[in-house]
Structure formats: structure tokens, C-alpha cells
């Protein structure tokens, strides 16, 4: 006989975005279920001697979210690296921009954190809440006309929910099941990520060089036993990425240090590399009836500016605010006006970021001489106007007057 559990909110997808939403809602008296096919109940592990290849550049807004969820101190006690400076330049010319946190009187522009560190901290904190965790490959069935939904787990348990949240990533099964259309654009690039040991210290700087093959970023990581590390993100056309992935470690390090113009000296060592295709996706609607999308289920962008996770965490902050406001007013948390307001507050900002990244990608991928000249002239012009640089840094920090309360300093 099937056993049925009823919840106010069922979150499908227990990654950073889904787990953050569950934790953000856990202080209310709403009943919350978080489910994922992976491990959700594992204890928080200490970082290993090697870095995880997937990292995020957290903005001040995202850090404030984690502070307000009371997990930032735990993250800080593990492995994080602030970056106070950003260096951006074009390999095909003399254009460059230098950013400094002092411009906006901040201690740091942002922090580089391993995704595993964030995720494990969230899971550890969730164990102390009333959120119900389910490790299962869910099968979601619902009738959008009657709003009857149920999630059937591997062991036959059935979950019913007032609101279903799709936090299950770019290939979201819940988005597909809800028949929410998503546009897709192939960037025709693959991304190589790994961790490298560098000869010289990174000086708390995030570096990005625009090569004729695509952007290459060196993101600072904490030094360990006087050894210096960076996380690299290298965007390449597929055949180039395939060739580079096939190189032995020594040849890869030599190629990488030449591409990076030896800004940090020799590349001494590299960890195993990962490679994945880059695609832009954007859902035409962020909700349908009482199914709502957050994070990569709603949008994915080029990793050029490292804003993917930050956009997802801002989704979490806004959706949390809308759900809790409705709950306080004894309103339907899955009501049309609630989810429509969430979409209105997030979709425009996300579209702006998607278009900006697409524009940057097109601008720096072009090898036309005129475009190169304009590109270098533009970089020089921005670098010579402190006001413009301050605007860019404030945008990178991610906080504005209309930001949700959960990402503001308290």
C-alpha cells in the first residue's frame, strides 16, 4: 500500500540552489521536502588535500544570503579565497581593465569557493531543520488542470505538494513534465575546468584573458603549505577542447602557461581536467500553474563572468520572499499573483545578464580587425573612467536598492 506524505513545498533538486531554498524556508512553519537522486544526508566532509574542479565566484549579494542563513562562518572555516582585484585584457592588443575593491570601499570584490564546500555546508545545516530529505530518483506526475500533483519515489512513497519547485538543473525533468518551453542556444564552445599549481602567488586577483580561441580565466584559490593554486576556466571551440583534453599533464601545463602569458610564472602541476559543452538556456516562463523554476532549470549563461550560481541564488532570495509574504498573509503560496511577481522580479534581470554575456562572447570571439580595434579601444576607455569602473564593480557585487531582503546586510 502506498504511503502518502503532504507538504506545502516540494523542491526537486538538492544542489546548491535547491538546498539554499530549503534552508531559507526552514524557519517558517511551512512543511518542506527536498529530494534528489544523489546523496542528501551525507555528513559535511572536510575539504580534501586537492581542490574540487568546480568553483563559484560569489558576489556580496550571495555572501549576504549565506550570512543570513547562518552558514557563511562555516564556509569561511573551510576553504575560501577573496579576490580584491580583477585583471582583464585582450591578447590581441593593448586593451586592458584593472578593477580594485577599494574603488567601492569593499574588502573584496567577491570570494572564490569550491561548490562542494558550499553544498556540504548546506546539507550539514539542513540536518538541523525540519526539512524532510529524500534520496530518490523522483517520478513526477500531475494534472495541470486540477492542480493535482504527486511525486512518486523509488520505494513507492508518494509526496503531494501545494507548490513544486524545479531546482533540478539545466536538463530539468520537472520543467519538461510541466511543459514549460525553454529556448536554447549552443555557444559552440566547450569549457575546460581544473585546478593548477602556479609558480607565483596570485595576489588575490581574478585574471581573465581574451584569446582568439576564447576566454581563459585564472581564479585565485587559497595557498596550502606555501604552494599557490588557481582554478582555471578555459572556453574553446569543441575540436580544440578535444585536442587539449587529450594532452598529457606536462604538455597541457606548458600550453596553458603560454596562453596565460606566464603572468603567474610556470604552471607546476594540474589536477584532472573536466570538459563540458556551453549552452545558453532560458525558460519562456518561470512558472506554470503551481510549478516554479529556479536556478539552472530557468536559465543558464556563459561562464564568462561567473554569474550562473549568483543568478540562481538571487532566484532563491526572491522566491523565498514571495512565498513567506504570501504565507504571512494566509494567501495561497502557489497563487498566480505570487509566482507572477517572482517571475516579474527575476526574468528581466536574468535576460539582461544573458544578453550581456552573449554580447561579450560575440565581441571577444570575433577576429575581424575592426572589431579587435573597437574591443581594445573600449577596454582602454573603460579603464580610464573610474566612474564606469565603479558601476561595473557595483553590478558585479550584485546588490541594488530593490534587492530582496535576504541578500542585504543586516
Secondary structure, 3 states (H helix, E strand, C coil): CCCEEEEEEEEECCCHHHHHHHHHHCCCCCCEEEEECCCCCCCCCCCCCCCCCCEEEECHHHHHHHHHCCCHHHHHCCCEEEECEEEEEECCCCCEEEEEHHHHCCCCCEEEEEHHHHHHHHHHHHCCCCCEEEECCCEEEEECCCCEEEEECCCCCEEEEEEEEECCCCCCHHHHHCCCCEEEEEEEEEEEEEEEEECCCCCCEEEEEEECCEEEEEEEEEEECCEEEEEEEEEECHHHHHHHHCCCHHHHHHHHHHHCCCCCCCEEEECCCEEEEEEEEEECCCEECCEEECHHHCEECCHHHCCHHHHHHHHHHHHHHHHHHHHHCCCCCCCHHHHHHHHHHHHHHHHHHHHHHHHHHHHHHCCCHHHHHHHHHHHHHHHCCHHHHHHHHHHHHCCCCCCCHHHCCC
